[in-house]
Amino acid sequence: MVPEFEGHYGNKASSLIVTLCNLWVCEFVIRPVLLVVLPSLIVFMLTKENVGAPFFKLLDNSGFNNWGETVKKSAFLIITFAISFQFIAKATYEFLLKHSRPKKEIGVDELMWISDIIENIVGEKCKRMADHARETIKEDEICAKDTFKTITKPEQQINLLVVGLCKAFEQCINSKVKFRVGLLKIENNKPVEWFFYEPANETPSTTAKELCATTSTVMKCIKDRGIIIVDDIQKELKRPKNKRRFIKGRTNNNKKGSQLCFPVRHRATNDIEYVVSIAGNKKECLMEKNSELYEWIIRQFSVRVCIEHSLMIMKGKSK
Amino acid sequence: MSAQTKEVRIISRLDSTTEKAADRLRSESFAKKVRSNIKMVKTHKVKKG
């Protein structure tokens, strides 16, 4: 299931009312009574002299000069009321329905972005394979070892997956935020090197060695073996050291932003081989409450990173 | 970029072929293609069942 951004209390209250309205009791009993029987009863009351008399008297006595008399004589007003009642009830329901949806949900646009990005990345591999196949057709026999070494380029795919993930975050989370995505190589549960970084013309502000500090987001992520999100890095730096999940490193004093780290576990070893590090340049551009959504997006890419990592292991040992 | 940040080592750099592929992903023409695909998907209703 595709996760959604969490909505505010108004969304939740509207959602609850809409859910109640869609119950069969409401749909087949309460709604017809409210929309048909109630206005009919009121029209009946107003049109019958003896039944509506107390109501008209009440209107006249409440300071509305001659309103009771006007309503009694005007069939137009009574019919207008009956029709407007239906419209108002329908409009209220539509308003609640609109507000029952979360502030933002993953929709067709976002899914299409992810799908097209992955298609583009796989397309590169497809092109490479096709080129090699074209050459192979001319040959009578080919060397399996050489072919394997030529057609597999796991590093290229991993790099493109990082570029793609950065693009996906820009398009699916916030297009006004500048995201930086890095892939850290992990050995013995510690970051050893930055494998790749996007934007490629920038470099990470903190070295892998510095990120080995126990209070870093990366180390917390490795320790918890799960996603860690720091909504506001400046706020995090003010927290007591034992609760902190971010290190200043070489980050500027006034630098605003959010930080996310996600562990990529490899099935062959069940160890964390990489950590995906995503930073946004605005505070609260990444929110802990949306972790399910971020995880879902990253998984679309990390599963492919794992495939390429397997290839890297095999390629490294093939002689 | 400060001299300090230049020290951070990245072990994998894009080769020319990968660089071209990455640039395609970052390009406006790719974004246009995705937008047109979104439009196409939204204007085609598929009957279920």
HADDOCK unambig.tbl for C-alpha pairs under 7 A between the chains (distance, minus, plus):
assign (segid A and resid 109 and name CA) (segid B and resid 38 and name CA) 5.99 0.50 0.50
assign (segid A and resid 112 and name CA) (segid B and resid 38 and name CA) 6.35 0.50 0.50
assign (segid A and resid 113 and name CA) (segid B and resid 34 and name CA) 6.36 0.50 0.50
assign (segid A and resid 116 and name CA) (segid B and resid 34 and name CA) 6.53 0.50 0.50
assign (segid A and resid 156 and name CA) (segid B and resid 18 and name CA) 6.01 0.50 0.50
assign (segid A and resid 160 and name CA) (segid B and resid 22 and name CA) 6.04 0.50 0.50
assign (segid A and resid 163 and name CA) (segid B and resid 22 and name CA) 6.60 0.50 0.50
assign (segid A and resid 164 and name CA) (segid B and resid 25 and name CA) 6.93 0.50 0.50
assign (segid A and resid 193 and name CA) (segid B and resid 10 and name CA) 6.67 0.50 0.50
assign (segid A and resid 193 and name CA) (segid B and resid 11 and name CA) 6.80 0.50 0.50
assign (segid A and resid 194 and name CA) (segid B and resid 9 and name CA) 6.56 0.50 0.50
assign (segid A and resid 194 and name CA) (segid B and resid 10 and name CA) 4.82 0.50 0.50
assign (segid A and resid 194 and name CA) (segid B and resid 11 and name CA) 6.29 0.50 0.50
assign (segid A and resid 195 and name CA) (segid B and resid 10 and name CA) 5.54 0.50 0.50
assign (segid A and resid 195 and name CA) (segid B and resid 11 and name CA) 5.09 0.50 0.50
assign (segid A and resid 195 and name CA) (segid B and resid 12 and name CA) 5.37 0.50 0.50
assign (segid A and resid 196 and name CA) (segid B and resid 10 and name CA) 5.87 0.50 0.50
assign (segid A and resid 196 and name CA) (segid B and resid 11 and name CA) 6.78 0.50 0.50
assign (segid A and resid 196 and name CA) (segid B and resid 12 and name CA) 5.46 0.50 0.50
assign (segid A and resid 196 and name CA) (segid B and resid 13 and name CA) 6.85 0.50 0.50
assign (segid A and resid 203 and name CA) (segid B and resid 5 and name CA) 6.52 0.50 0.50
assign (segid A and resid 203 and name CA) (segid B and resid 6 and name CA) 6.77 0.50 0.50
assign (segid A and resid 203 and name CA) (segid B and resid 8 and name CA) 6.65 0.50 0.50
assign (segid A and resid 204 and name CA) (segid B and resid 5 and name CA) 6.96 0.50 0.50
assign (segid A and resid 204 and name CA) (segid B and resid 8 and name CA) 6.57 0.50 0.50
assign (segid A and resid 205 and name CA) (segid B and resid 5 and name CA) 5.56 0.50 0.50
assign (segid A and resid 206 and name CA) (segid B and resid 8 and name CA) 6.94 0.50 0.50
assign (segid A and resid 207 and name CA) (segid B and resid 8 and name CA) 5.28 0.50 0.50
